[in-house]
Amino acid sequence: MKNKNLSVLLGAAFLMATSAIGPGFMTQTAKFTKDMGATFAFVIAISVIMSFIAQLNVWRILAISKKRGQDLANAVFPGLGYFITFLVCLGGLAFNIGNVGGAALGFQVVFDLDLTTGAIISGALGVIIFVSKNGSKIMDKMTQILGAMMILLIGYVAFSTNPPVAMAARETFMPSQINFMAIITLIGGTVGGYIIFSGGHRLIDAGIVGEENLDQVNRSAMLGIGVATIVRIFLFLAVLGVVTLGHDLDPANPAADAFKIAAGTLGYKIFGLVFLAAALTSIVGAAYTSVSFLKTLFKIVAKYENLFIILFIVSSTFILTVLGKPAKLLVLAGSLNGLILPITLAIALVASKKKSIVNEYKHSQILFLLGWIVVIFTAYIGMTSLKSLMTLFNS
């Protein structure tokens, strides 16, 4: 039983981490490093702290209440769960279209396949996992293996570029500039939308819930943030080492260019493998978590859960390969996805004080107060971002 729990705890942690580490994660990290240099270390540090606070609050309340995000929301305010589900599924679909595109790019770099063929293969691989009745177990192993592979490959490139670590460490604590939009972007990319629920829902599915399992939930949550943070830091250092030497990165694909400059053709192939692994794990994570929001609201989804996960992956692949990317809609959906974090975190914090939901459990007052600070900060910056994007959408 202990080994089974350990496997699920690791699976939940890596599911959360690899859901965060998608193509957008890599591109954002490379772009911000190119634009901000060593001071991006401060942005990473602040976003990690806020992501940790958000995730620990949400996972603990999910475990104590034994309710998934949508059911927790409905318990706080009837009908709210349906609204949250709509936002999560919309954002999950938008990001999954990008994940399929990222996987296609990875296949192109590694195997020289055209993008359409790569996209179809990517979707097919995701489908194969959930054709099996043991899809969740296969997903656990896949995310752990590919997650470890990403850490090793990016770590190799990071150390090969000989980055200015001392400068980055100094900027972490004494930044020469502060970019709030970069902070909110990183928080959204780490625990925004469906991502913050991915591992928590996996634990509920496995029955690792209740106050007696809270220590295990805490460890899994911290491991998930830790894995995402290690990958982010390694990727930051890899790109920093390149830009510090005066190299100008291709704005169309700054991460790929950084890897190529750092380690030549080998580096470019490593980038392809990392991008492919990041995209494939994110495809699985987005589909699994989005459908987990539907299955307690609609009985047919609960009955045929794996089938609906497959349909979610097929839909994402179809939209990318046949219809293309509806750019403005994807940008707007991504912005809405960023707004989900303050809403869902606020719901968890309100729920933590309701005896009808958590019974006699006493939530940490420190986590509670810090959680509201994250809610206020992310809501303000998120609304500011949404106004700008609505202007873009209407132009």
N, C-alpha and C positions, 0 to 999 in steps of 0.2 A: 504493500500500500504506500509505503514511504517513497519507493522508487517511482511508482505511478504518479504520486503527487509532485515529486521533483521534476519529472518529465513535463507535466502540465504547467508547473510554475515557470520553468525555463521556456516552454513553448509560448506561454502568455507574454512573458517579458520580451522575447524575440519577435513575437507577432506585433506587439506595440512598436518596438524599435524599428523593425524592417518596414512596417506600414509607414512610419515617418520618413525612413530613408528611401525616398523615391527619386525619380529623375528631377523633380522640382527642387528637392532638398540639395542635390549635388550642384545643380545650376545656380541656385540662390547663393550657396556658400561660396562658389567660385566667383560669382559676380560681385558680391559684397566684399570679398577679400581683395579683388582687383581694384574696386573703387575706394575702399577704406584703408587698405593695408593692415598694419599690425594692430591698429585701434579696433579692428573687428573683434579682437579677443574679448574686449569689454562687453560687446553686444552678445557674444556667445555666453559669457558668464552670467549676465543678467537674465537672458532668456532661459538658461538652464535652471537657475534658481526658481523663476516663476513657473516654468513647466513642471518642476519637481513638486512645488506647492500644489498646483492644480491637479496633477495626477494622483498624488497621495490622498488629497481630499476626496476626489471622485471615486477612486478604487475602494477606499475604506467604506464609504457610504453604500456603494453598490454591494459590497460583501456583507455588511451588517444588515442591510435591508433585504438582501437576497433578491433584489429587483434590478432588471436591466434599465438602461437609461430612459427608455420610453415609458416603462411602468413606474419608475421613480417620479418622472415628470407628471404622469397622470395622477399619482398619489398626492402630489403637492397641489396640483390644480387640474381637475378633470378636463380632458381634451388637450392639455398642453403636450402630452406625449405624441399625439398625432402631428402636431406642428413641428416638434423636434425631429420626428421621423422623416417628415417631408424634407426638411433642411439637410439632414444627414445623408439621405439617399440622393438628393440632388447634387450635393457637394461630392459625395462618393462617386457618383457616375461621372461627373466632370473630371475629377482627378484620375479616375480609372481610364478614361480616354487618353489622358496624358501618359499614364503608366504603360498602356499598350504601345503608344508611340515611342516611349523610351525604350521598351524592350525591343521593338523593331530596330531602333537605332543601334542598340547593343548587338543584335544579330548581324547587322550590316557591318559594324566595325570588326567583329570577331570572325565572321564567316563569309563576309562579302555578299550577303543576301540583299535583294531589293527590299524596300521598306514594307510593301504590301505583303510579301511572303513572310517576312519577319513578324509582322503584326498577327497574321493568321496562326503561325506557329506558337506565338506567345499566348494567344487566346486558347489554343488547343491544349497547351501544357497546363494552364489554369483549370480547364475543364476536366482533364484527366484526373487531377487530384480529387475532385469532388464527385467523380463517377463512382469511386470506391465508397463503401459504407464507412470505412475508416478514414474519411477525408480529413477530419480534425487532427487525427494522430499524424497523418502524413504531412499536414500543414505544419504541425509543431516541429517535426524533424527537419523539414525543408527550410523553415525560417532560421532554425539554429545553425544548420550547416552553411547556408548562404550568408547569414549574418557574420559568422566567424570568418568566412572567406573574404568578405568585404573589409573587415578590420585588418586582416593580414596583408591584403594587396594594397590598400590605401596607406597602411603603415609603412610598407616597403618604399612606396613612392615618396611619402612624407620625409623619411630619413635620408633618402637619396638626394633630395633637393637642398639639404643643409640649411634649413630655415633659421632666421634670427630669433631663436627661442627666448633669449633674454629680453629682447625688445618687446616681444609679444606678451611676456609675463609682466613687464612694466606697464604696458598699455592696459592690461587686465584690471589693474588696481588704480592707475592714474591715466585715464584716457585723455587723449588730446582733443577728441571730439565725441559727441554723443548723438547717435542717429536713432531716434525713437521709432521711426518707420521700420528700420531694419530689425529692431527688437521685436516688434509686434509680428513682423513677417516670420521670424524664426520661431516665436512661440506658437503661432498658428501652424507652422510646418512641422512642429514637434508634437504638440498635443491638441491641435485644432480639429474641428469637425469630428469625423468618425474615429480618429486615431486614439483619442484619450479613452474611448470605450472598448477598443479592440481587445486588449488583454484582459480587462475587467469582465467583459462578456464571456471570454473563453474560460475564466475561472468559475463563473456562475454555471456555465454549461457542464463543467467538470465536477460541480458540487463543492468546490473549495470556497465556502462562504461561512458566515457566522463569526461571532467574536472569538471563538476558539481557534479560528484559522487566521486571525488578523495579522499575526507576526509573519506568516507565510505570504499573505497578500502584500504586506509592506515590503518584504524582500523582493518579491517579483516586480512590484512597481518601481523600486529603486534600481533594480537591475535593468529594466527596460529603458529608463531614462539614462542610465549609465552607458549602455551600449550605444544609444543614439548620440550621446555626448562624445564618446571616444571617436566614433566615425566622423563627427563634425569637426573635432579638433584635428584629427589626422589630415582630413581633407583641407582644412584651413591652412595648416602648416605646409602641406604639399604645394598649394597654390601660392602661399606667401613666399616660399623659397624661390619660386619662379619669378614673381612680379618684383621682388626685392632686387633681383639682378637686372631689372630694367626691361624685361620682356613685356610686350603688349599682347594681351590675349584676344583671340577672336571673339567678338561680342556675341556671335551666333551660337557658339558652343565653347564657353570659356574653360569648363572643366576638362573637356577633351584636349584642348590646346595646351593646357597646363601639364597634363600627363605626357603629352607628346614631346614638349620642350624638355621636361624633366628626365625622361628615360627613352626618348626616341621611339622607334617602332614598337618596342616591347612595352613602353609606357602607354602607347596608344591602344595596344591590345588589352593591357590591364584595365584601362579606362572602359573599354568595351565590355569586359567581363564584369566589372563592378557595376556599370550602368545596367547591364542585363540582369544581374542578381538583384539589384535594387528595385528594378521595375517589376520583375516576376513576383517577388515577395510582396510588393505593394498591390499588385493586381489581386492576389489572393486575399490580402488583409482587407482591402477596400470592399471586395465582394462579400466576404464572410461577415464583416461587421455591419455593413449596410443591410443585409438580409436579416441579421440578428435583431435589428430594430423592427422588422416587420412581423416576425414569427409569433410574438405574443399578442399582436393586434389583429392578426388575420389567421384563422385556424388552418386554412389551406396552405399557407406558407410554412407553418410549423410541421404539417404533415409531409410536405415535400421540400424540406429546407434545402437539401443539396441540389435539387432541380432548379430552385429559384436562384441559388448562387451561380449555377452554370448559366442560366439565362442572363444574369447580370453581367457576367464575363463576356458572353456572346454579344450582348447589346453594345457593350463598350467597344469590342473589336469591330462590330459592324459599323458603328458610327464613324470610327476612325478610318476604316478601309474604304467604305462606300460613300459616306456623306461628307467626310472631311471634318475638320474642326470648325465649328461655329464660334469664331474667336471671341466676339463680344459677349456671347452668352456664357462661354467658359470663364471669362474674366469676372463677370458679374456673379456667377455661381461660386467661384473661388472666394470672392469677397464675402458672400453670404456664409460660406463655410467658416471663414475667419471669425464671423460674429457668433457662431455657435458656442465657442468656448466660454465667453462671459455668461451666456444664457444658461448653459448646462452646468457650469460651475456654481452659479448662483442657486440653481435648483437643488444641487447636492447640499449646499450649505444650509439652505432653508430646511431641507429634509432632515438634516443632522440634528435639528432641534425639535422635531415632531415625534412624540412618543408613539403615535399611531404607526409610524414607519420604522423607527429604530429601537422601540421598546425602552429598556432601561440603559441602553448604551450612552456613555458620556463622551462626546467627541472632543478632541483636543482643542482647547480654547485658542492656543497659539496658531494651530493650523486654520482654525475658523477665521480668526482675524486676518491672518496673512492671505487667506483665500479671498476675502472681500477686497483686499488691496489689489490683488490680481484681477478680480472682476472689474473694478472701477477703471484700472489702467487699460486693460484690453478693450473694454467697452468704448472708452473715449477715443482711443487711437483707431479702433475698428470702425466707429461711426464716421470719423474724419476720412478714413480711407474709402468707405462706401460712398460718401458724398462725391469724392473725386471720380470714382469709377462710374457713378450714375451719370455724371456729366459726360464722361467718355462714351457711355452707352447711348446717350441721347444725341450725341453729336453726329 
